[in-house]
Amino acid sequence: MSGKVFLIGAGPSDAGLLTCKAKEILQSADVVVYDALVGEAILAMVPPEAECINVGKRARNHTRSQWQINEILLEEAQKGKRVVRLKGGDPFLFGRGGEELELLAQNNIPFEIVPGITSAIAVPAYNGIPVTHRDFCSSLHIITAHKKADEPLDIDFDALVRTKGTLVFLMGVTALPAICQGLLDAGMEPDMPAAVLHRGTSARQKRVVATVATLPQAAAQMEAPSIIVVGKVCALSQEFAWAEQRPLFGNRYLVTRPRERAGVLASRLRDLGGEVVEFPTIELHAMDGVSLDGLDDSTWLVLTSPSGVKIFFDLLKQQHKDVRSLAHLKVAALGSATAKELEQHGILADLTPATYDARNLGVALAAKLQPGDKVFIARAKQGSPELTEQLNSVPWADVLDVATYETVLTRPAILEPLELLDGRTWAVFTSASTVRGFAAAAGTEDLSQVNALCIGKQTEEQAKQYGMTTKTAAAATMDALVELALACAKEEH
């Protein structure tokens, strides 16, 4: 039985521009065949179990020929696999998508097309350039400026100039002088506004706005991937600039929380203009055969994480119990996030320490213990010993520390963490285990090139052991972590 190929446009880079349909299909892929221009945040969505095949093509540096790519899609589909062909931008706009479908159609392989947002429109938009505006133009023309070495551009510049519309040249930064000269020779006004836009929609977005006559010199240092926009609308870029006005613009954040817990933090950072790559370095797995027998005669129940709360209530349900079986207990939560998760299950925490870490929870609870009290702790197998050390300092303490889940190291299927780093990339850590997971993914304990945002002291101490440069939030909360990101971005400016 043959499989199926999904030809998906990934958009220009920003993960928020990936369509809902594309994301849904990508996350159920058996095989992902991907290009060089697909954004890192989108590659991070590829399921860990998927086979990943890099067929990225850059100027004069092709890992696979187009014929080889076509053959890969056919062969993988013939194995009965669900194949995603992930292409930057839109697959049918100079993406050679039609060529890739020809061989599939000839061999009766089923396929679907998922269009993507093209860089020809999105990148100018992120740079404050509307490609159409009724006061300036009545048409838009998208041209490929890609050419073979030592061959002239095959472009009808006279026809383009006569349109008086906005011109967008893709894959043309190396041919910029020839493009501008061609337009001038065809009669375009030398003072016509023009721009080169580099890595649009990403944290590394840059633009140079000049005129057709001066752009080659003004943008001489701009490299691929870039697009060229020519037209009166380019004069609006300063007035309509918006992307760089956001407080976290220009910064990239690797969020290392478990995938199911990363959403809120990632959304907050994105809303403030940061480029976010969800790079989970740990997974939380419920333990098998956990007994809750000691719960019935306990006085205190201690929960140390939101995930731990969810797993605990799953265990209750498996053992045919619900919240009524906890009526005799007082409940202690490690922090505000754990307390909020408890509220979702109808329980208000009786105790939350002022400082959200295991030691301070132990100190606060030890001060509350009375003779005869029994403490039932439901937490990770690798939980901090500081909690039980503080509780056991009380002579009459009776503590049962039950491992309900374990932390397992993981990593995205494609990305290499150290290749994502530059001077304005931050690794965001919400626990010491996420730091250890990052080090395991990097394959080295020398992480001195990593700039780390840490949620608390224990996380910071772990990061420093790997040589990271650290900044630590004022409190162990997502809000404080976001405020730290804002403060660091402000310092850079």
C-alpha positions in Angstrom: 0.0 0.0 0.0 1.4 3.4 -1.0 1.7 6.3 1.4 0.9 9.9 0.7 2.9 13.1 0.2 1.9 16.4 1.6 3.6 19.4 -0.1 3.6 22.1 2.6 4.5 25.7 2.4 6.2 26.7 5.7 6.1 30.4 5.2 9.0 32.8 5.5 10.3 31.9 9.0 8.0 33.1 11.7 6.3 30.0 13.2 3.2 32.1 13.8 2.7 32.3 10.0 2.6 28.5 9.6 -1.0 27.6 8.8 -3.1 25.5 11.2 -3.5 22.8 8.6 0.3 22.6 7.9 1.1 22.3 11.6 -1.5 19.5 12.1 -0.1 17.5 9.2 3.5 18.1 10.1 3.0 16.7 13.6 1.7 13.4 12.2 4.5 12.9 9.7 6.5 9.7 9.3 9.1 11.4 7.1 9.9 15.1 6.8 11.9 16.2 3.7 12.9 19.8 4.5 14.6 22.8 2.9 17.3 25.2 4.2 14.9 28.2 4.4 12.4 26.6 6.8 12.5 28.5 10.1 14.1 26.8 13.1 10.9 27.3 15.2 9.0 25.3 12.6 11.6 22.6 12.4 11.3 22.2 16.2 7.7 21.1 15.6 8.7 18.0 13.8 7.9 14.9 15.9 10.9 13.3 17.5 10.0 9.9 16.0 9.9 11.2 12.4 12.7 10.5 9.9 14.2 13.8 8.8 15.9 14.3 5.4 17.7 17.6 4.8 17.6 18.5 1.1 18.3 22.2 1.6 19.6 24.2 -1.3 21.6 27.4 -1.1 23.4 29.2 -3.9 26.0 26.9 -5.3 25.6 24.5 -2.4 23.0 21.8 -3.1 22.8 18.9 -0.7 20.6 17.0 -3.2 19.7 17.7 -6.8 16.0 18.4 -7.7 15.9 15.0 -9.4 17.1 13.3 -6.2 14.5 15.1 -4.1 11.8 13.9 -6.5 13.0 10.3 -6.1 13.1 10.6 -2.3 9.5 11.6 -2.2 8.5 8.8 -4.5 10.5 6.1 -2.6 9.3 7.1 0.8 5.7 7.2 -0.3 6.0 3.8 -1.9 7.1 2.4 1.5 3.6 3.3 2.8 4.8 6.4 4.7 3.1 9.7 5.4 5.6 12.1 3.8 5.8 15.8 4.4 7.7 17.9 1.9 8.4 21.1 3.9 9.3 24.1 1.8 10.0 27.7 2.7 7.4 30.2 1.6 4.8 28.8 -0.8 5.7 25.6 -2.7 4.2 26.9 -6.0 5.9 30.3 -6.0 9.3 29.6 -7.5 9.5 26.6 -5.2 9.6 24.0 -7.9 6.6 22.3 -6.3 5.1 21.4 -9.6 8.2 19.5 -10.6 8.1 17.5 -7.4 4.5 16.5 -8.1 5.1 15.2 -11.6 6.9 12.0 -10.6 4.3 11.3 -7.9 1.4 11.8 -10.4 3.1 9.5 -12.9 3.3 6.8 -10.3 -0.2 7.3 -8.9 1.0 8.4 -5.5 -1.7 10.4 -3.7 -0.7 13.9 -2.6 -2.1 17.1 -1.1 -1.0 20.7 -1.4 -0.9 23.0 1.7 -0.2 26.6 0.5 2.2 28.7 2.5 2.5 32.5 3.1 5.0 33.8 0.6 8.0 35.9 1.6 7.1 38.2 -1.4 4.3 39.6 0.7 5.1 38.7 4.3 8.6 40.0 4.4 7.7 43.5 3.1 4.8 43.5 5.6 7.1 42.8 8.5 9.3 45.7 7.3 6.4 48.2 7.1 6.1 48.0 3.3 2.6 47.3 1.9 3.2 45.8 -1.6 0.1 47.5 -2.8 -1.4 50.9 -2.0 -4.0 52.7 -4.0 -2.1 56.0 -3.9 1.1 54.5 -5.3 0.4 51.4 -7.5 -2.2 49.2 -9.1 -0.3 46.0 -9.6 2.3 43.7 -8.0 4.8 41.7 -9.9 6.9 38.9 -8.4 10.0 38.0 -10.3 12.7 35.3 -9.8 16.2 36.8 -10.3 17.9 33.5 -9.9 20.2 32.7 -12.7 23.1 30.4 -13.6 26.6 31.6 -13.2 28.0 33.8 -16.0 24.6 34.0 -17.7 22.6 37.3 -18.1 19.3 37.9 -16.3 16.4 36.7 -18.5 14.0 39.5 -17.4 12.0 41.9 -19.6 12.9 45.1 -17.7 11.1 47.3 -20.2 7.8 45.5 -19.5 8.3 45.7 -15.8 8.9 49.4 -15.8 5.8 50.0 -18.0 3.6 48.4 -15.3 4.4 51.2 -12.8 3.7 48.5 -10.2 5.5 47.2 -7.2 8.3 44.8 -8.1 9.5 42.0 -5.8 12.6 40.1 -6.8 13.2 36.8 -5.1 16.6 35.0 -5.0 18.2 38.1 -6.5 20.6 39.7 -3.9 23.7 38.5 -5.8 22.2 40.0 -8.9 21.3 43.3 -7.3 23.5 45.6 -9.4 22.3 44.0 -12.6 18.7 44.3 -11.6 19.0 48.0 -10.7 20.9 48.7 -13.9 18.4 46.9 -16.0 15.5 49.0 -14.5 17.4 52.2 -15.0 18.3 51.3 -18.6 14.6 50.6 -19.2 13.7 54.1 -18.1 12.9 53.8 -14.4 13.4 57.1 -12.4 16.7 56.9 -10.6 15.1 58.2 -7.4 12.5 55.4 -7.3 12.4 54.0 -3.7 13.8 50.5 -3.4 14.8 48.1 -0.6 16.7 45.0 0.3 15.1 43.0 3.1 17.2 40.3 4.8 15.8 37.3 6.8 12.4 38.9 7.1 10.0 37.8 10.0 13.0 36.4 12.0 14.9 37.9 14.9 17.7 38.7 12.4 15.5 40.8 10.2 17.3 43.8 8.6 16.5 46.2 5.8 18.2 48.8 3.7 15.9 51.4 2.0 17.4 53.6 -0.7 16.7 54.3 -4.4 17.2 52.2 -7.5 20.3 54.3 -8.3 21.9 54.0 -4.9 20.6 50.6 -3.6 23.5 48.5 -4.9 26.0 50.5 -2.9 23.8 51.0 0.1 23.0 47.2 0.4 26.4 45.9 -0.7 26.8 44.0 2.6 23.4 42.3 2.5 23.5 38.6 1.9 21.1 35.9 1.1 18.4 35.1 2.0 17.1 38.5 1.0 14.4 39.9 -1.2 14.4 43.1 -3.3 11.4 45.4 -3.4 11.2 48.3 -5.9 8.4 50.8 -5.9 7.0 53.9 -4.3 5.6 51.8 -1.4 9.1 51.4 -0.1 9.0 55.0 1.0 6.4 54.0 3.6 8.8 51.6 5.5 9.8 54.1 8.2 6.2 55.4 8.8 4.7 51.9 8.9 7.6 50.1 10.7 6.2 47.9 13.5 8.1 44.7 14.0 11.2 46.4 15.5 9.0 48.5 17.8 8.2 45.5 19.9 10.3 45.3 23.1 11.8 41.8 22.5 12.5 42.4 18.7 15.8 41.1 17.6 16.1 38.4 20.4 15.6 34.7 20.0 14.6 32.4 22.9 15.0 28.7 23.1 12.3 27.6 25.5 13.4 24.3 27.0 10.3 23.3 29.0 8.4 20.1 28.2 6.4 20.7 25.1 3.0 20.5 26.8 4.1 23.1 29.3 5.9 25.5 27.0 2.8 27.2 25.5 2.2 30.0 27.9 5.8 31.2 28.2 6.4 30.9 24.5 3.2 32.9 23.7 4.2 35.6 26.1 7.6 36.0 24.5 6.2 36.0 21.0 3.6 38.6 21.8 6.4 40.9 22.9 8.3 40.4 19.6 10.7 37.7 20.5 11.4 34.9 18.1 10.7 31.7 20.0 12.0 28.2 19.3 10.4 25.6 21.4 13.3 23.3 22.2 12.1 20.8 24.9 14.9 19.1 26.6 12.9 17.0 29.0 9.7 14.9 29.0 7.7 13.9 32.1 6.6 10.3 32.1 4.2 8.9 34.7 5.6 6.0 36.7 4.0 2.6 36.5 2.7 0.8 39.6 2.6 3.8 41.9 0.8 3.1 45.2 -1.1 5.8 47.0 -1.8 3.6 50.0 -0.2 5.9 52.5 -2.4 8.8 51.5 -5.4 7.8 53.6 -3.7 8.2 57.0 -1.5 11.2 56.0 -2.0 14.8 57.3 -0.3 16.7 54.5 -0.1 16.2 50.8 2.8 17.9 49.0 2.9 18.6 45.3 5.8 20.3 43.6 4.9 21.0 40.0 1.9 21.6 37.8 2.7 18.5 35.8 2.9 16.6 39.1 -0.6 17.8 40.0 -2.0 16.4 36.8 -0.2 13.1 37.1 -1.4 12.8 40.8 -5.0 13.3 39.8 -4.7 10.8 37.0 -3.4 8.3 39.5 -6.4 9.0 41.8 -8.7 8.3 38.9 -6.9 5.1 38.0 -7.4 3.9 41.6 -11.1 4.8 41.5 -10.7 7.8 43.8 -11.5 11.5 43.3 -11.0 14.8 45.2 -13.3 13.6 48.0 -10.7 11.2 49.1 -8.4 14.2 50.0 -10.9 15.9 52.3 -8.9 15.1 55.4 -5.6 16.5 54.0 -3.9 19.8 54.1 -2.1 20.6 50.8 1.2 22.2 50.2 2.3 23.5 46.8 5.8 24.4 45.8 4.9 27.6 43.9 2.1 29.7 42.4 1.9 27.7 39.2 1.4 24.5 41.2 -1.2 26.2 43.3 -3.1 27.4 40.2 -3.1 23.9 38.8 -4.5 22.6 42.1 -7.3 25.2 41.8 -8.3 23.6 38.5 -9.0 20.4 40.4 -11.0 22.2 43.1 -8.3 22.5 45.8 -6.9 25.6 47.4 -3.3 25.2 48.7 -2.9 25.6 52.5 0.7 26.4 52.2 2.9 28.0 49.5 6.4 29.2 50.4 7.5 32.8 49.9 10.4 31.5 47.7 9.5 28.8 45.3 12.0 26.1 45.7 12.3 22.8 47.5 14.4 24.0 50.4 12.0 26.8 51.3 9.0 24.6 50.9 10.6 22.2 53.3 11.4 24.9 55.8 7.9 26.4 55.7 6.2 23.0 56.0 8.5 21.8 58.8 7.5 24.8 60.9 3.8 23.7 60.5 4.3 20.1 61.5 2.7 18.8 64.7 3.5 15.5 66.5 1.6 12.7 64.8 1.5 14.5 61.4 2.3 12.4 58.4 3.5 13.9 55.1 2.8 12.4 51.7 5.0 13.8 48.9 4.0 13.1 45.3 6.7 14.3 42.9 9.4 13.5 40.4 11.7 10.5 40.9 14.6 13.0 40.7 13.1 15.4 43.2 15.4 17.7 45.2 16.7 16.1 48.4 16.5 19.5 50.1 12.7 19.1 50.7 13.0 15.9 52.6 16.2 17.0 54.4 14.3 20.0 55.9 11.3 17.8 56.9 13.4 15.1 58.4 15.0 17.7 60.6 11.8 17.6 62.7 12.2 14.8 65.2 8.6 13.5 64.9 8.4 13.9 61.1 6.9 10.9 59.3 7.6 11.4 55.6 6.6 9.3 52.6 8.3 10.4 49.4 6.5 8.8 46.5 7.9 9.1 42.9 4.8 9.5 40.7 6.7 10.5 37.5 10.2 10.7 36.1 12.1 13.2 34.0 13.4 11.9 30.7 15.9 13.8 28.6 14.7 14.6 25.0 15.4 17.0 22.2 13.9 18.1 18.9 14.5 15.7 16.0 16.4 18.1 13.7 17.9 21.1 15.5 21.4 21.3 17.0 21.2 23.6 20.0 24.7 25.2 19.6 24.0 26.0 16.0 21.1 28.2 17.1 23.2 30.4 19.3 24.4 33.9 18.6 24.8 37.1 20.7 21.1 37.7 20.9 19.9 34.2 21.5 18.8 33.2 25.1 18.3 29.7 26.4 15.4 29.8 28.8 15.5 27.3 31.7 12.6 26.6 34.1 14.4 23.9 36.1 17.8 22.3 36.7 16.7 19.3 34.7 16.0 21.4 31.6 19.6 22.7 31.9 20.9 19.1 32.1 18.7 18.2 29.1 20.1 21.0 27.1 23.7 20.0 27.8 22.9 16.4 26.8 21.3 17.7 23.5 24.4 19.8 22.9 26.7 16.8 23.5 29.1 18.8 25.6 29.6 20.2 29.2 31.4 23.3 27.9 28.5 25.6 27.4 30.3 28.9 28.0 28.8 30.4 24.8 25.2 30.0 26.2 23.3 33.0 27.6 20.8 31.6 30.0 17.6 33.0 31.5 17.0 31.0 34.7 13.8 30.9 36.8 15.5 30.4 40.1 18.7 29.9 42.1 18.8 26.1 41.7 18.4 26.4 38.0 21.0 29.1 37.9 23.5 27.0 39.9 23.1 24.1 37.5 23.6 26.5 34.5 26.8 27.9 36.0 28.2 24.4 36.5 28.2 24.2 32.7 29.8 27.6 32.4 26.8 29.5 31.1 26.4 33.2 31.5 23.3 33.5 33.6 20.5 36.0 34.5 18.0 34.9 37.1 14.4 36.0 37.6 13.4 37.9 40.7 10.8 35.2 41.5 10.3 31.6 40.3 7.3 32.5 38.1 6.6 32.8 34.4 5.8 36.5 34.9 9.1 37.2 36.5 10.9 35.2 33.8 9.3 37.4 31.1 10.1 40.5 33.0 13.8 39.3 33.1 13.7 38.9 29.3 12.4 42.4 28.9 15.1 43.8 31.3 17.9 42.1 29.3 16.5 43.3 26.0 16.4 46.8 27.4 20.0 46.6 28.5 21.1 45.7 24.9 19.6 48.9 23.6 
